[in-house]
Amino acid sequence: MKKIIIGAFFCLSTLVYLVSGSKPDGLLHVYFLDVGQGDAILVRTPLGKNILVDAGPGNAVLKELKASLPYFDNKIDTAVLTHADRDHIEGFLSVIDRFTVNKVYVSGVFKKDFLSEKFLKKVRAKNIPLFIADSSSDTKPENGLFMDFMSPLKKSLAVSSSVNSSSIVLKIIYGRTKILLTGDADFSTEKQILAQNVDLKSDILKIGHHGSKTSSSAEFLQAVSPKLSVIPVGKSNDYGHPHKETIERLQKINSQIIRTDIDGRIEIVISENRVETIKTQASREISAPRLLNFSSNFSYPRSIYLMSVTTVFPFAISPARIIAAPARMSQLFIS
């Protein structure tokens, strides 16, 4: 009888621990997940919503999400696919199978390959609302948190063998802290954004294209002026990422660099007033960057709105092609 009571007490204590651990703590948690040579960024909001920006190659993202999310949490409130390269899209195939995904943002430019088709089929099968993002897609997931879509500048629907330049570039703003996520945006995309004369300044920058020398131009880095730069990159990858030229450009602007190939999973904890802590799997001591000189009474742009349901394109998939509204989605996978 005593063993039964002890066992029951242990089970109850474990359950209480798991449930209490699932409660949001009122802070923004940004995880740069260690998925090898690819991007996967999890943003857990102060109210406990989950935003997943890219999902890396393979299914390594599942293990990383399990390590980062509360035990009973199996929901992705917002998924953002910056572009359709394998090291960003493939993990979503597993995520859509294992998690409840409430909505997905895409750039609208896909590859004519198995992964793009499989991704769209799974989104359709689960009836997940799909939004084509552009610079007017800005939204507030909850009070105090703002998602500012900076690129693409306008909606497009196309197939291309090269999709880096169509990457979604997204700024996340919480309180006085700004985080810029750039997908695999290259020099041409950065130049287009710079030409818009928008406010790019950010405390934290996710370096484009895993530190490739064709991303993160000197002009773009100067405009962003990040105190902290994060490079998601695989160990001993075949591309030589991050390239020496990119590292040198970051050093010139005195930006602190952290990398998933060295530090493993990176968690940045942010309050309304500052970056509180930076935690890494490697337990390397990293000091939180001092905030840039932002105004404490920052207000959101008046143009903010959640994309209406009319911008979602419902589509049905036959083995040979996708049929969709608005027009031209039918052209994506015609053989």
C-alpha positions in Angstrom: 0.0 0.0 0.0 2.8 2.3 0.9 4.4 1.7 -2.5 1.2 2.5 -4.3 0.8 5.8 -2.4 4.4 6.8 -3.1 3.9 5.9 -6.8 0.7 7.9 -7.0 2.4 10.9 -5.3 5.3 10.7 -7.8 2.9 10.6 -10.8 0.9 13.5 -9.4 4.0 15.5 -8.8 5.2 14.8 -12.3 1.9 15.9 -13.8 1.9 19.1 -11.7 5.4 19.8 -12.9 4.5 19.3 -16.5 1.4 21.4 -16.3 3.0 24.2 -14.4 5.9 24.2 -16.9 3.5 24.9 -19.7 2.3 28.2 -18.4 3.7 31.3 -20.3 6.0 33.5 -18.2 5.2 36.8 -19.8 8.5 37.0 -21.7 9.4 36.6 -25.3 11.5 33.5 -26.0 13.3 33.3 -29.4 15.0 30.0 -30.1 17.4 29.5 -33.0 17.1 25.8 -33.3 20.0 23.5 -34.1 18.9 21.7 -37.2 22.2 21.5 -39.0 22.7 23.3 -42.3 19.4 25.1 -42.3 17.1 27.7 -40.6 14.4 27.0 -37.9 13.5 29.8 -35.5 10.9 29.4 -32.9 9.3 32.4 -31.3 7.3 31.8 -28.1 5.3 34.8 -27.2 4.6 36.2 -23.7 1.1 34.7 -23.8 2.3 31.3 -25.0 1.7 31.5 -28.7 4.2 29.7 -31.0 5.6 31.2 -34.2 7.8 29.0 -36.3 9.9 30.7 -39.0 11.3 27.9 -41.3 11.8 24.3 -40.2 15.2 23.2 -41.6 16.1 20.1 -43.5 14.9 16.6 -42.6 13.0 16.3 -39.4 15.6 17.5 -36.9 13.2 20.3 -36.0 10.9 17.8 -34.2 13.6 17.0 -31.6 14.4 20.7 -31.2 10.7 21.7 -30.8 10.3 18.9 -28.2 13.3 20.4 -26.2 12.0 23.9 -26.5 8.2 23.7 -26.0 6.2 22.7 -22.9 5.4 19.0 -22.8 1.7 19.3 -23.8 2.1 22.0 -26.4 1.6 20.7 -29.9 0.4 23.8 -31.6 2.1 26.2 -34.0 -0.1 29.3 -34.2 1.8 30.9 -37.1 4.2 29.2 -39.5 6.4 31.3 -41.9 8.2 29.7 -44.8 10.7 32.3 -45.9 11.4 30.4 -49.2 11.2 26.9 -50.7 14.8 25.7 -50.4 15.1 22.2 -48.8 17.0 23.5 -45.7 14.0 25.7 -44.9 10.9 23.8 -46.1 11.5 20.1 -45.6 11.1 20.1 -41.8 7.6 21.6 -42.3 6.5 18.2 -43.7 7.0 16.6 -40.3 5.7 19.6 -38.4 2.4 19.7 -40.2 2.0 16.0 -39.5 2.8 16.2 -35.8 1.5 19.7 -34.8 -1.7 21.7 -35.2 -0.7 24.6 -37.5 -3.2 27.5 -37.5 -1.9 29.4 -40.5 1.1 29.7 -42.9 2.8 32.6 -44.6 4.7 32.0 -47.8 6.5 34.2 -50.3 4.4 32.8 -53.2 7.5 31.6 -55.1 8.0 27.9 -55.1 10.2 25.4 -56.8 8.9 22.9 -59.3 10.0 20.0 -57.1 8.8 17.3 -54.7 9.2 19.3 -51.5 7.2 22.3 -52.7 4.4 20.0 -54.0 4.4 17.9 -50.9 4.3 21.0 -48.6 1.3 22.4 -50.5 -0.5 19.1 -50.5 -0.1 18.7 -46.7 -1.3 22.3 -46.1 -4.3 21.6 -48.3 -5.1 18.3 -46.7 -5.1 19.9 -43.2 -7.1 22.9 -44.4 -4.5 25.3 -43.1 -5.1 28.9 -44.2 -2.3 30.0 -46.5 -1.2 33.6 -46.9 1.0 35.1 -49.6 3.1 37.6 -47.7 4.3 41.0 -48.8 5.3 44.3 -47.1 1.6 45.0 -46.3 1.1 41.8 -44.3 2.1 43.3 -41.0 0.2 41.8 -38.0 0.1 41.8 -34.2 -0.1 38.3 -32.8 -0.9 39.8 -29.4 -0.7 43.1 -27.6 2.8 44.4 -27.5 4.2 42.1 -30.2 4.5 43.1 -33.9 5.4 41.2 -37.0 6.7 43.6 -39.7 7.0 41.9 -43.1 9.7 43.9 -45.0 10.0 41.7 -48.1 8.8 40.6 -50.6 7.6 44.1 -51.5 4.6 42.9 -53.4 2.6 39.7 -53.7 3.8 37.2 -56.4 2.9 33.7 -57.4 5.5 31.9 -59.4 7.8 28.9 -59.9 11.6 29.5 -59.9 14.7 27.3 -59.6 16.3 30.1 -57.5 14.2 31.3 -54.6 16.7 33.1 -52.3 15.9 36.5 -53.6 12.2 36.0 -52.9 12.8 35.2 -49.2 10.5 36.7 -46.7 12.3 39.2 -44.5 10.6 39.7 -41.2 11.2 42.0 -38.3 9.8 41.0 -34.9 9.3 43.9 -32.4 8.6 43.3 -28.8 8.8 46.3 -26.4 12.1 48.0 -27.1 13.7 45.1 -28.8 13.8 44.4 -32.6 14.8 41.1 -34.2 15.4 40.9 -38.0 15.0 37.5 -39.7 16.2 37.5 -43.3 15.8 33.9 -44.6 18.3 33.5 -47.5 17.9 37.1 -48.8 20.8 38.0 -51.0 22.4 41.3 -52.0 19.7 42.1 -54.6 16.9 41.7 -52.0 18.8 43.8 -49.4 19.3 46.5 -52.0 15.5 46.5 -52.7 14.7 46.9 -49.1 17.3 49.6 -48.6 15.7 51.5 -51.5 12.4 51.7 -49.5 14.1 53.9 -46.8 12.4 51.9 -44.1 13.7 51.6 -40.5 16.0 48.5 -40.5 17.7 49.1 -37.2 17.5 46.0 -35.0 19.2 44.7 -31.9 19.4 41.1 -33.2 20.0 40.0 -36.8 19.6 36.5 -38.1 22.3 36.5 -40.7 21.1 35.8 -44.3 21.9 32.5 -46.1 23.9 30.9 -43.2 26.6 33.5 -43.5 27.1 33.3 -47.3 29.3 36.0 -48.8 26.4 36.9 -51.2 24.3 38.1 -48.2 24.7 40.7 -45.5 26.3 43.5 -47.6 28.2 46.2 -45.8 25.4 48.7 -46.6 22.7 46.4 -45.2 24.6 45.7 -42.0 25.3 49.4 -41.5 21.5 50.1 -41.8 20.6 47.3 -39.4 23.4 47.9 -36.9 22.8 44.7 -35.0 24.4 44.4 -31.5 24.0 40.6 -31.8 24.2 38.5 -35.0 23.1 34.9 -35.1 24.3 32.5 -37.8 22.3 29.2 -38.1 24.8 26.9 -39.8 25.8 23.3 -39.9 29.1 22.0 -38.6 31.7 21.4 -41.3 29.1 22.1 -44.0 29.9 21.6 -47.7 29.5 25.3 -48.5 32.1 26.7 -46.2 29.5 28.8 -44.4 29.9 31.2 -42.8 32.2 32.8 -45.3 35.2 34.8 -44.1 34.0 37.9 -45.9 30.7 37.9 -44.0 32.5 37.4 -40.6 34.8 40.3 -41.5 31.9 42.6 -42.4 30.2 41.8 -39.0 33.5 42.4 -37.1 33.7 45.9 -38.8 30.4 46.9 -37.3 31.4 45.4 -33.9 28.5 43.0 -33.9 28.7 40.1 -31.4 28.4 36.7 -33.3 26.9 33.5 -32.1 26.5 30.4 -34.3 24.5 27.2 -34.0 27.4 25.1 -35.2 29.5 26.2 -32.2 26.8 27.1 -29.6 24.0 24.6 -30.5 20.5 25.7 -29.8 20.3 29.4 -28.8 17.6 30.8 -26.7 17.2 34.6 -26.3 14.8 35.7 -23.5 13.4 39.2 -23.9 11.3 41.4 -21.6 9.5 44.6 -22.7 12.5 46.7 -21.7 15.5 44.6 -22.7 17.2 41.4 -23.7 17.3 39.5 -20.4 19.4 36.4 -21.1 21.1 34.5 -23.9 21.3 30.7 -23.3 23.2 28.2 -25.5 23.5 24.4 -25.4 27.3 24.9 -25.3 26.9 26.9 -22.1 29.2 29.6 -23.5 28.9 32.8 -21.5 27.3 35.4 -23.7 26.4 38.8 -22.4 23.0 40.3 -23.5 23.5 43.2 -25.9 22.7 46.7 -24.7 19.7 48.0 -26.5 20.0 50.4 -29.4 18.9 53.9 -28.7 15.2 53.3 -29.4 12.4 55.5 -28.1 10.6 53.9 -25.2 7.3 55.2 -26.5 7.6 53.4 -29.9 4.2 53.1 -31.6 3.2 50.6 -34.3 2.7 51.9 -37.8 -0.9 52.8 -38.5 -1.0 50.6 -41.5 -0.9 47.4 -39.4 -3.6 44.9 -40.2 -4.1 41.2 -40.3 -4.5 40.0 -43.9 -8.1 39.4 -44.6 -9.4 35.9 -45.5 -9.8 37.1 -49.1 -6.0 37.0 -49.5 -5.9 33.3 -48.6 -5.8 31.1 -51.7 -7.8 27.9 -51.2 -6.5 25.2 -53.5 -7.2 21.6 -54.5 -4.4 19.3 -55.7 -4.6 16.7 -58.4 -1.6 14.4 -59.1 -0.4 16.6 -61.9 -1.1 20.2 -60.8 -2.5 22.6 -58.3 -5.7 24.5 -59.0 -6.1 27.7 -57.0 -7.6 31.1 -56.6 -6.3 33.7 -57.2 -5.2 32.9 -60.8 -1.9 31.4 -61.8 -1.5 28.9 -58.9 -2.6 26.3 -61.5 0.6 27.0 -63.3 2.8 25.9 -60.4 3.1 22.2 -61.0 1.9 21.6 -64.6 4.1 19.0 -66.0 
